[in-house]
Amino acid sequence: MSNTILTDAQYALLYTDIIVTCAGEFAADVAANDDQAIADAYNVLPSPDWWVWRTAVSRDEVLFSTGAGGTYFEFAGSDFVTLTVQALMLFESLFASITGIANPSIDQWRYALSIALGSGSANETHICNMSKRVANRVEQFFSTGTGSNGSPAVLEYEGTLRHIDIAHALRNVPL
């Protein structure tokens, strides 16, 4: 996973979270300019887990990997081989980029998936399981939604923070 770039507005929100919301947690680190300690705290997994939709999943991954709860793509039976030509074309179009990578965090993508494979089908369930993950604390902070396993949030920032991100948020140190 590569880091996305924080916007100026997100740096301002991060500043407020460090200085105001989490003042008790970070006061000593802020006073000591220990930017790495603050970054490290944002890069851990939160408790409880905060689930998000992944922004990239490959066709091969959903077809040939085992998902959470032991789900797998079912080629035989009514979940795939008996789909109409239109449903198969729609399914194929979901991974039609040159790289074969889809972005399941897009609502329309998940809607199209439910149309192609059938809402609640074993294959739709499997692909949805493969399309979510647990976010770290900074990703949780910059996401929208409930963050539950059944209703993952959508990322507005993806990745981890570096010490320079914290220094920029707190003291406007150039990136």
QUIPE-V286590 format. One record per pair of residues at least 24 apart in sequence whose ideal C-beta (glycine too) atoms are under 7 Angstrom apart, sorted by sequence separation. I is the first residue (numbers start at 1). J is the second residue. If there is no record, write none. Layout:
I/J  I/J
This chain:
136/160  90/115  91/116  90/116  91/117  104/131  87/116  59/95  79/117  60/100  59/100  58/100  79/121  58/101  79/122  80/123  57/101  79/123  56/101  57/102  56/103  57/104  55/103  74/122  74/123  105/154  54/104  55/105  73/123  105/155  53/104  54/105  53/105  73/126  71/125  72/126  71/126  71/129  67/126  69/129  68/129  67/129  67/130  62/127  65/130  62/130  61/130  57/130  57/131  54/131  53/131  54/132  53/132  54/133  52/132  51/132  52/133  51/134  52/135  50/134  49/134  50/135  52/139  45/134  50/140  45/136  46/137  52/143  44/136  43/136  44/137  43/137  46/140  42/137  43/138  52/147  41/137  42/138  51/147  50/147  51/148  51/149  53/152  52/152  55/155  51/152  52/153  53/154  51/153  52/154  50/153  52/155  55/158  43/160  43/161  42/161  39/161  39/162  17/141  39/163  39/165  36/163  39/166  35/163  38/166  35/166  10/142  35/167  30/170  10/157  6/157  18/169  18/170  4/157  4/158  15/169  3/158  4/159  14/169  15/170  3/159  1/158  2/159  3/160  11/168  1/159  11/169  6/165
